[in-house]
Amino acid sequence: MESVLITGAAGYIGSHLLKLLLEQSDFSITVIDNLSTGFKDTIDTLKHIRDFDFIEADLGNWDEIRGIFKAKHFDAIIHFAASIVVPESVENPLKYYLNNTANTAHLVKLANEFGVKFFIFSSTAAVYGEPDITEIDGGIKEDFKTNPINPYGASKLFSERIIIDAAKANPDFKYVILRYFNVAGASPDLMIGQKTKNATHLIKVASECACGKREKMYIFGDDYPTKDGTCIRDYIHVMDLAKAHINALEYLKTNKSDIFNVGYSKGLSVKEVIETMKRVSGVDFRVEVTERRLGDPAVLIADSTKIKTEMGFKPEYGDIEFICKTAYEWEKKLR
């Protein structure tokens, strides 16, 4: 494997994977990003590690993307580019089906047409929908039934099906689908981190409150059937998630296509995370309870046994205080 295409690498998770690949591999790397939610200065920062090709383009401009495939050969594609805000997907579902599903279908079509061997897809725990808490002792396994409750999760599940069916029809095309749980934190050296505007992610919002960038934050519902009434999630540090993609590239060289959850198999409530951020930052910021958001399941915890045993995934940053600390220190740097 010599040449890798990464879509969406000016964004949060993609940029951390790009950082690791630049530091740990000698791949020829091409990045495509339309900068709608990513940042050009993130790309410029990462070019200090070593050079790579950056193309500002929209995956929805199919003629332009085809031209890129005609001009370059790729051994692997790592596909991050997507819309990811659950409440927005409920309000504007067509945006998600066009940007996420239709553009993934076209990217897979080009991959097959131009002989790309490996495809790594950024999916989500949202494909599982609202799991029955009584059925997931120890966390959600990959064979748990998929039943998304919002268009974001549905758009990703449709994309998964497209990739799987394409691989069935083409034995030379292999994939790894990574279903992310809740991603947070920043690179420990603080070179890059989450810069999302109008962020909705809990730890990012709590970091902004701790830094005085927001007056207050909200807990969206405290009447869920959980230990303290707030939603429970499995939080994974962004650098561990990035490493899972490198593991996936190695895995595909000698193994069959497959689907893997990426998380720590540890559930934390919204209240527990907020209290951790207050403790790490030393700031007692204002928190108010409001009504539930559309599309929020009560509990999402990964069973990460499969990725650890079959792919050799060894997370390093699984402590919630470390996750919150890197997020907070990065947020302070963003001043």
N, C-alpha and C positions, 0 to 999 in steps of 0.2 A: 504494500500500500504506500503510495507516494503523495497523492493529491487529495485534499479534503475540501469540500464546500460546506460552509456553515451559513445557514440563513438566520437572520435575527441576532447576530453576534454583537451588535451595538447596544443590545438590551441587557437586562440584569443577569439572567442565568447564562445566556450565550456568551457574554463577555468574560465570565469566570472560566468557562470551558476553553475559550480562545486563549486566555492567559496561560492555562496549564499546558495546552498544546504548544504554544510558542516557547514555553520554558522547557518542556520535557520531550519534544519530538523534533524531527527535522522535516516534517511534512511540508509540502507546498500548500499554502492555505489561501483560499479565496472566501471572502465574506460578502454576502448580499444582504443589505438592510435598507429599508426605505426611510429610516430615521423618524417614523411617525411616533414611536415611543422609545426608540433608542437614541444614542447621543454620539455625535461626531467626535466630541472631545474624548470620549471613552476609547474610540478607535485610535485617535492620535496618541493617547497615553500608552496604549498597548503596542504601538509601533516602536516605542523605545526599547522593547524587549528584542524584537527582530522584525524585519519587514514582512508584509503579506499584502495581497491584493484586496482592496476594498472597492466594491461597486455599489453606488447608491442607486437602487432600483427597487421597484415594487413587484412582488410575485404575481400580482394581478395583471401586470403588463406582460402577457404571455409571449408576445412576439419578441420583446426585449430579452426575456429570460431564455427563450429558445436560442437567440443569438449568442448568449453567453455560453451555452452548452455546445454550440457549433465551434466556438473559438477556443474552448478549453476542454480538457479531459479530467474527469473526477473519478477517483476510485471509491470514494465514500461521500455521503451527504449526511450532515447532522442538521435536522430541521427543527429550529426553535420558533421561527417567525409565526406569530399568531396574536389574535386578540384574546385577552385573558380575564376580563372583569365580569364576574358572575352576574351582578345586578344589571349591568349594561346589556348583557346577553339576553336577559329576560325582556328588557325594554326594546332592544334592537336586534332580534334574532337573525335577520337576514344578513347583517354585517358579519356575524359569526359563521354562518354557513357559507358565505362567499369567501371571506378572508381565510378562514381556517380550513374548511372542507374542500371547497372547489380549488383553491390554490394548492392544497396538498395533493389532490388528485392530479393536477397538471404537473406538479413537480415529480410525482411518481412516474407519470407517463414519460417525461423527459429522461428520467433516470433509466427506465427500461429501454427507451429508444437509443440512448447514447451509451449503453453498456456500463452503467454504474453498478458495482457489485453489492455495495453495502449501504443500508439506509437506517439511520438511528432517529427515532421519532420522539419528540417531546410531548408526552401525553399527560394525563392527570388522574388523580384519585376521584375527580368529579364524575368519571364514567360509572362509578359504583352507585351513584345516587344517594339515597337515604337508607343506609344499611340497618337492618334489624339488630339492635345492640345485643340481643340474646344469641345471635348467630355468629358473632365475631369475637369470641373469646380468644385473646392472643393476637387479634388484628385481622385485617382483611387479606385473604390470600388471592392470588392472581386468578384463580378459577371461581371466585365469588361472582354471583350473577351481576351483570352490568345493567343498570337501569337509571340513567342520568335523569335528574329532576330539573335541569336547566339547559338552555340551548348551548351554553359553553361546553358542558360535559357531553351533550349530544354531538356537537360539531367535532369533538375530539374522537368520540367513539366511531362515528362515520368514517373519519380519517383512518383510524386503526383498521377498519374493515377493508378499506380501499387498499392499504398497504399489504394486508394479509392475502387478499385475493390476487393482487398483482404477483406476489411471491409464489402462490400456488400455480399460476399460469407460466411463470418464468423461473426455472430451477437455478438460473445463474444470478438471481436477485434475492438477497437475504436481508433481514431486518432485525433490529431490536427495538421494541416499544418500551419506553420507560414511563411508568405511571408515577408522577411526582406527588408527594404529599406536600406539606406546607414549607416553603423555602424561605429562608431568612439569613441575616448576617451579611458580612462583607469579607473580602480577602483579609487575612490576618495582618498583612503588611500595609493595609489600607490604600493600596494602589487604586483599587476600584471597589465599587459597592452599588447599592441600589439608589438610583436617582429618579425613580418614577415620579412624575408630576401627578398631583391629586391622588396620592397612593391610597389604596384601600386595605393593604396588607397590615395585619395587626401589629407586628413588631416594628415595621417601618413607621406606622402612625404613632406608636408609643415612643419611638426614638425622637420623632419630631416634637412631641409634647415635652419630653424630657429636655430638649434643647431650646424650648420656648418658641418654636416655630408654629405651634398650634396652641390655642388657648385651652383646649380640652379635647378629650376623645370620648367616643361612645362605645358601650357594650350593647350589641344588637340582640337583646333578649336575654333574660335571666330566668326563664321558665322552661328551659329544656329538661328532658329526663336524664340529667347528669348529676354528678356529686355536688356541684355548687350552682346548678341551673344554667351555666354558660356552656357554649359549644366546646367540644374537646377535639384537638387536632394533634397530629404527629408533625413536629417541627424539625426540619433538617437543615443543617448549615449548607450554604450555597457551594462551598468548596468541596464538601463531600459529594454533593449532587454532581458537580462538574467532574469529579473523579470517576463517578459511575459511568459517564460517557466514554472516558478513556478505557475503562474496563470493557465496555461494550464493543469498542473498536477491536480490541484484542480478542475478545470472545468470538466475534464473527469470523475471524480467520480460520477457525477450526471447528466451529459448532453450528448447529442449525438455528434458524430464526426462532425468536421467542419473545415473551412479554414478561417484564419484571416490575414489581413495586419498588420504589425507592423511598425509604423512610427509616426511622430508628425503632419502630415498634413500641414507642412510648407516647402515651397520650397526656397532654397538658390542657387545662381549661383556659379560657380567655382570662379569667380572673388571676389564675396562677402566673400567666405570662406577664400580665400588667404589673403584678407585684414584684416579679423578678426584675423587670425594667426599672421600676422605682428603686429597688435595692441596689442594682448595678450603677445607676446614675446618681443616686442620692437625691433625687428630685421627686417630691410628692405632688405630681401633676394632677389636674382635675379630670375625673372620670364620671360620666353620667350613663345611666341605663335608659335605653330607648327601645322601640318595638323591633321585632325580628326583621331581618332582611329577607327578601325573596330568594329562594334557592339555597338556603343554608341548612345542610344536614346537621343533626345533633353531634354525631361522633364520626370521625374518620381517622383510623389508626392503621398503619401498614403492618402486615406480617412480612418482614424483610428476609425471612429464612432463605428463600429461593435465590435471591441475588447474592447473598453471602456464600451459599454453598456451591452454586453453579458458576458464578462469575468471579468469585474470590473478592467480593466487595468488602473492604475493611474501613469503615468510617472512622475519622479521627476527631471530629469536633462535635460529638453528640451531647455536650453539656449545655443546657438552656442558658446558663449564666454566660458562657462563652459566646453563644449565638447573640444574646442581647448586648453583650459588651462590644462585640465587633460592629453590630448595627449602630449602637450609640456613638462609639468613637468615630465611625464613618460619618454619621449625621453631623457631629460637631465639626468635622473637617469640611463638610459641605457649606459651612457658613461663608 
